[in-house]
Structure formats: C-alpha cells, structure tokens
C-alpha cells in the first residue's frame, strides 16, 4: 500500500490534476493507493478572506464566493467535460452549503473558531470530491473517503490535537476491509469526539498523510509538491540551487524551520516516530528522484553541509546591562514574559559575561515583546541596572544545515569569511552544541548575496562567480569583452572561475543585468540601455548587491576615479586602467590602499604602467618578499617608443604622431603622452609602490616639445604646431643619430628622486634595441644590485591593455 499527498499547487488546475491522476493510475497498477489532497491552490486563503468579509458585513463577500464557485465548476468541466450532470449537481449542492454558511456568518456578524474550521474544511472537501469523480469517470477503481470519518481530535478548533488510539484504530479497520485501487481523502480536516468539524492547523494535509501512513505502517510516505524535493537553498534566489538527494529527519526539520516551505516539521512527527521514510516528489516532473528523508546518517553522503536556508522579517532584541551579571533568574523572567505573550523565539545568543541576552523573533511581534519586557523589568530599568530593550529590524537569519558539520573543522570559518569578503555584516551568531545548524543574523537586503555566496562556497565545486561592472567600453573595453567571451569556458573548467559581465557603461548609455549580460549581443543591449551616469552606475551596482563584484574602469576620467572609494567601501573590488587615482595626491592614493585592506576589496591597477606587462605585480612580489628597490630605469610609454622608433627624419614628426594615434597607441589627446605627463604618472606609481611618499610635482619633467607646441590650445592646434616645429625634432634626431645613438623617453627613480625626459641611448644599452611600442623596466634592488631584474614587452595597444585588465580580474577572482 502506498500513501501519497498532493499539495495545493499540484491540484490547482485541470492540467495539474490530470498529472496527479496519471501518477495515481500508474501506481495503482502494482499497489493500492491512498491519496491525500489539499484544497485547490489559493482556496483556503480565499475561504478565510470571504469569511472575514461576511463577518464584517461587507456585502462583497458574495462576489468572492462566486469566484470560488466558478473556480471549482470550471475545474470540474475541464476534468469531466461530458456526462457530468449528476456530479455537477452534487458539487453545486456542496457549494450551496458553503454559501448558506457564509450567509449565516453575515447575519450573526460572528466567525468563531468552530465556525472557521467548518468554513475552511470546504476547500479539501470540494477538491477531494472533484478529483475522485474525475478518476472514476476514467474507469478506474476509485472511492473518496472523508477523513473526518476516521481522524478524531479534541475540540481545540483551528489546531486540534489528534486522539491517536481511536484514529489509528479507525484507519486500520477501514482499510483492512477496503478493496479499491485508489482512495482519495481530503487533508487537513477531522472531527472532534463530539462530531464537530475540526482542522489540523498549518501543514494539516501533510499531517493527515503522516497519520494514515503511520497507522498503516507503510514502507514510505510520498509528499508531492511543485518542486523536485528539498533544495540546497532557495532556487528563486540562487539559480544554481539543486535538489538534495537525501536528508536525515533532523536535517529536514532544520531546513524546514529555517524557511524551506516544502515540509512542515510537526506534521510529519507520526512517521518519524515509526522511522517511516518520506520522499518529496514533483508533480510536474514525476520522473525526478526527489528528496529522500529518513532515519540515521549512515546512508548519507559525507558532505558536511546539506543545505542553506533563511528566515526573513526578523527583529533582533537585546536585553543588556551590568545589573544582569551574576544575578540568576533574568533569563527565566525574560523567556516567561515572551511565552505569556505567545511570542516565538527563533534564535538566542548570550555573551559569556552575562552582560546581554540577544534573541531573534518575528518582526511583527517586536513591539509587543518590547512592551512586555520593559514592563517586566521596569524596576531594574528605573534603577539603571539594565537598559530598555533594544530592537533592530529589517533582518534575516541565514543558516547552514548538516548532520556532519560537527565532524569537519572550519565550517564556521568558511561561512563567516565568505560573508565578510562580500561586505555582509553579521549581527548575531548562534550554533547549537550538536552543530547541525550554524545561524547568522544579517541585514535582509543582503540575503540574496549571502545565499549565493555561501551556495557557491559549499556546493558549486569551488567554482567562484565573479560579477564584472565595466565602464569605458571603447577600443580597449571591446577587446576585454571579447577576451572574456572567448575564455569563459576555459576559466570555468580550469581556473574554477565563472566570469560574468553584469554591467556595462560608456559615455552615453549603461546596461545592467543581474543574470549576466549576453555577450553575443552586448553592443545592442548597451545601446538600448538607460542614460549613462557615473553616480547612477554606482547606485545600480550597489543596489544589485551581487557577490564577488568587480568594478573595471577603462576610462581616463577624473570623476570616475574619484568614485573608487565608494566602490571599495561596499567591498567591491576595483580594477583600473585609469592612472588618475594612483597618481593623484598621496593622501588619496593612500586612502585607496587603506580602504582596500579595510573592506577586503582588491584594488589592482597593473595596466597603469605597462599595459599587459606584469610590472607592478613583479614589484609587489619583490617588496613583500623583503627586497628593497634602490633604483628604477624604464621606458614606460609604448606610444613614445613607437613614435621615436619610427621617426627617421624622412617622414615628418607630426605624421608619425598621427600614425600612432590612428593605431591606438596614444591617448585620444596625444599631448598626454608627448608632454611626458603620462610617463611621470607611471614612474610616480612605481615609486609609490616601492614605498616612496612622493607627489606628481616632485618629478622633474624635461620636456622635448618646443615652446610653441606646449602652448597649443587644442589637439588640432597642437598637431599644426608640431608640423611647424619639424626642424626642432629633426635636430633632436640628427644629434643622436650622428653619435650612433637612438632617442628614448626614459623614466628614472634613483635615491628617492624621479625624473622623466628624452635621452640619447648608446649602442649596447638595454634600451637601445627596444623596438616598436615595447616597454622596458629595469629594477635595481638589494638582491639585484648589479644585473637588474628586467621586464620587457609590448607596452601599448588595445589588445595587450585588455589582457592586462583581464589578468587583474583573474587575480581578484583567485583572492
């Protein structure tokens, strides 16, 4: 014999009821089946609502009744479209009884618990009648048995207590003599010993099924719902959540207590007492295995964490004061006061100093609890021995669940560090001695991020999702997007990183999608986005509140750079191609470093100096390993190196500049490169990363431009002036060439001082053969005093700059 229970969603439509009938038909081929059904989805709530409308003399109750009536008649017509007159008349008679009850409530202006039970019983009585008749219309051997004839309770209306001896005897007697293949029974409903209608409270249909399964001692109880079992976490918030294959009773109860709605723990007590397993199945996917819930732990996997759950709308109340220390009885008085007010405590934590007791309750009970507690401790409060109760709201509880967590070290550490890295502040922590549950109270706005971050940490094969928000999607940005698109699969499989672009912005529009942007048509999506705004982009990124967020700046915009502190304070990592922030005043640079450490948000800017070359990364490794930089010599401008490598005195100097501009080797305003300011910023960054406290105006800039070129107002005027100054540049070239030397724009940092300027480099020098747009850096350190550590390679170009940004993003992902 099999016992199955189908919930409100499973019987909420003609389509779903047909699925239920197919399942029952298949089961009945090999075994007799008892099927407990809930009311049609939403009907119980509507019955309570229509009852209150009638009680309050609101005549609109009749319209809501008509809606309920039409809903049931429509389902009947869909299930039995022909030859349904007799069944339809029976259904209308039952609905007329409901209408008469509502009219009575309206007339007497009262809805007692006793009447309420009779009213809400109609939901299951109507659904079970319709489903049984539909099954019989298909020629199956089916009978409806009213649970009210078998389940006996006391007279505590709305939440009656079952009288088990009599109930079990009734069930055994009835089914011992039953010879039907399918028995349909309404859940939730019962009768008192005196014959009055009662209901079994929240989760009553599960309770009905559990009572029947226990009475008959069936091998397994199946509870059918609209999901394929109990999930690792809420699948509506975490798309990667998946059904749990098996759970112990204790794990299932913990998950249910902390928000998993599939199972209501008290209702399954009858089968738990007899250690009858429960299987959660999906009516929409009957072939899915679902979740098996049973006794003991030996059959379960070794995974320490089985699920992550949460409860929202929590208020945290704190009773504290020096007058509590060493005084017995405070806890007793506190909890008795709450019990008298029927306030359920969800979480408790107490400081070992006994100075405070902190507990979580439903937010709706917070003011009632405060009033009662302040009244109980009025004397102590007036004497300043304790403080008035403190209330914090808009909170949630997030909990890790698992029987085996106590056998694994570091679970709590992994949980709290994961939340800390994502700027999720923990207000309170509770962990029982059994270690089946580790709970943390956090801000409700952080729940989605916490669930996703924790699920990733404990369930997703250590694959870390990184959410990118990129501003400045121009030449370099476009290359970066394409590189990410190309490498996405490789990174996921080999680096355990799931890199998603979640936000894009240029100077005109911005587009964000918390599910990730489709990189096959990202340009179209960006063009269709909302108007771009530096502040608006930050507000949107903050509002999404996604785990492992990274802001990527590929602009040369001062206002964007000024936004870095705001991102870091939200624990959002910053990867910057923009040099402005790191070459700003020392105070600002230092603040960014401090914020990065304080909020555990990486701040990386490798491309500030050498595009894709690992210059800063190498320098940081030298410093952190204890080495000390004594001097730095470098050619740090790929654009200037390209210009001087290609200027031979034959083509005009301005022609070479325009070529460099066309190939993307210079900034949009080439004067940033040619004036030496860009190189000065780069050597400043290297000096600061070496430990020097230096400002940009401390760097000597020996410009090679003519006076007229320096005075030019616009880019066009500058290029025209350079054209007119050709003799000046030809003289520079000829002077070096006559000595067999080559012109290189060199940055130097020696003995705490820095300068940049054009140098004539002799043959044999490491800089002499530097071709194209290459950069080179020579680090002289205490470990490299004579032969420097040299880094050399392409130092300009969209492709290599994008690859440098990509490398920084990957570094963030691995932190």
GIMOMO-V486100 format. One record per run of one state. SS is the DSSP state (2 for helix, 1 for strand, 0 for the rest). FROM is the first residue (numbers start at 1). TO is the last residue. Records with the same first field share a line. If there is no record, write none. Layout:
SS = FROM-TO + FROM-TO
This chain:
0 = 1-1 + 7-13 + 29-32 + 38-42 + 56-60 + 80-84 + 109-112 + 137-141 + 145-146 + 150-151 + 154-161 + 163-163 + 177-181 + 187-188 + 193-196 + 200-203 + 217-219 + 226-230 + 232-242 + 244-245 + 258-264 + 274-276 + 286-290 + 295-306 + 321-321 + 325-329 + 341-344 + 351-355 + 377-377 + 383-389 + 402-402 + 408-410 + 422-425 + 432-436 + 460-463 + 472-474 + 496-496 + 506-508 + 513-521 + 528-529 + 532-533 + 545-548 + 554-557 + 562-563 + 570-572 + 577-585 + 599-602 + 605-606 + 611-614 + 625-628 + 636-637 + 647-652 + 663-670 + 675-676 + 690-695 + 699-699 + 703-706 + 712-714 + 725-725 + 738-741 + 751-752 + 762-773 + 782-788 + 795-797 + 815-815
1 = 2-6 + 33-37 + 142-144 + 152-153 + 162-162 + 182-186 + 189-192 + 197-199 + 220-225 + 231-231 + 243-243 + 246-248 + 277-282 + 291-294 + 307-320 + 345-350 + 356-362 + 390-401 + 426-431 + 437-443 + 464-471 + 497-505 + 509-512 + 530-531 + 549-553 + 573-576 + 603-604 + 629-635 + 700-702 + 742-750 + 753-761 + 774-781 + 789-794
2 = 14-28 + 43-55 + 61-79 + 85-108 + 113-136 + 147-149 + 164-176 + 204-216 + 249-257 + 265-273 + 283-285 + 322-324 + 330-340 + 363-376 + 378-382 + 403-407 + 411-421 + 444-459 + 475-495 + 522-527 + 534-544 + 558-561 + 564-569 + 586-598 + 607-610 + 615-624 + 638-646 + 653-662 + 671-674 + 677-689 + 696-698 + 707-711 + 715-724 + 726-737 + 798-814
